[in-house]
Amino acid sequence: MASFEEELLMDEQESKREVAFIRKQLPQDTKEKYSNELLLWMLDTIAEHYFDTGLFDSDDEEVDIDMNEVAQHVCRQAEAEGREPLDPQEVFFVVQADLDFQEQES
């Protein structure tokens, strides 16, 4: 079993791979607007949304995810945290790329 430090390192490496994957999927203008830090924040916010809505508790093999709702949630969280306003249509691409990455990893 991996130590806590090893698990953190593995999580960090996976996050870097996911951000690189997402960057390849984003339209050029969106890619230029979003820093790696912001993309990581979005991924954390997306995961928190899935957790809060019970998605991770589902035993179903296939789950219906409303990507527009997830994008709207990320935008609302950005506003609530005083971050720069985000465009839901651009965030939608991040949500879609995140799902694509998760699908390829499973």
DAWO-V411561 format. One record per helix or strand. SS is the DSSP state (@ for helix, = for strand). FROM is the first residue (numbers start at 1). LEN is the number of residues. If there is no record, write none. Layout:
<<SS,FROM,LEN> <SS,FROM,LEN>>
This chain:
<<@,4,22> <@,28,6> <@,36,17> <@,55,3> <@,67,14> <@,88,18>>
